[in-house]
């Protein structure tokens, strides 16, 4: 479910017209989410503060019951973020 919600946020950001990466994603499971069952997903952008975008989503079953919610923080990046290699950070021993 977390992967589905992160992907949903990605589509929402596409509609908004921003390239951004996930900084934080919190999912709250309110009821079982079953396989081979249709759900309706909703996402909205709550706010923007500089490069920080806050989004919220909910997942509803066929009866309109909310089975999961998510809050996320995304950071706006440029296209180079996806094509350049980031330096590898090594843990200290």
C-alpha positions in Angstrom: 0.0 0.0 0.0 2.8 2.4 0.8 4.3 1.9 -2.7 0.8 2.5 -4.3 0.4 5.7 -2.3 3.9 6.9 -3.2 3.2 6.3 -6.8 -0.2 8.1 -6.5 1.7 11.2 -5.1 4.0 11.0 -8.1 1.1 11.2 -10.4 -0.3 14.1 -8.4 3.0 15.9 -8.7 3.0 15.3 -12.5 -0.4 17.0 -12.7 0.9 19.9 -10.5 3.9 20.2 -12.9 6.8 19.6 -10.4 9.7 17.2 -10.3 10.1 16.1 -6.7 11.4 13.2 -4.6 9.9 11.6 -1.5 11.4 12.9 1.7 8.9 11.4 4.1 5.9 9.2 3.8 3.6 8.2 6.7 0.9 5.7 6.1 -1.9 4.9 8.5 -3.8 1.6 7.9 -7.4 1.9 9.2 -8.8 -1.3 7.9 -7.5 -4.4 6.0 -6.6 -3.6 2.4 -7.4 -6.8 0.4 -5.9 -8.2 -2.8 -8.1 -8.3 -5.9 -10.3 -5.6 -4.6 -11.0 -2.2 -6.2 -10.2 0.9 -4.2 -10.6 4.6 -5.0 -7.5 6.8 -4.3 -7.6 10.5 -3.7 -4.6 12.9 -3.4 -4.2 16.6 -2.8 -1.3 19.0 -2.3 -1.8 20.8 1.0 0.9 23.3 0.9 4.2 24.5 -0.6 7.0 26.2 1.3 10.0 26.8 -0.9 11.0 23.4 -2.3 8.9 21.5 0.3 5.6 20.1 -0.9 3.1 18.6 1.6 0.6 16.1 0.2 -2.2 14.0 1.7 -4.0 10.9 0.3 -6.8 8.6 1.3 -7.8 5.1 0.0 -11.5 4.2 0.0 -13.2 0.9 -0.4 -16.2 0.3 -2.7 -18.5 1.5 0.2 -16.6 4.7 0.6 -15.0 3.6 3.9 -11.4 5.0 4.3 -9.1 2.1 4.7 -5.8 4.0 4.6 -4.4 7.5 4.7 -1.0 9.0 4.0 0.8 12.2 4.6 4.0 13.0 2.6 6.7 15.5 2.3 8.3 15.9 -1.2 11.3 18.0 -2.1 11.3 19.8 -5.5 14.4 18.9 -7.6 15.7 19.7 -11.1 16.0 17.2 -14.0 19.7 16.7 -13.2 18.8 15.0 -10.0 17.6 12.0 -12.0 20.6 11.8 -14.4 23.6 12.6 -12.2 25.2 10.2 -9.8 25.1 11.2 -6.2 28.2 10.7 -4.1 28.2 7.5 -2.1 28.2 8.1 1.7 30.1 5.5 3.6 29.4 4.7 7.2 32.1 5.2 9.8 33.4 2.2 11.6 
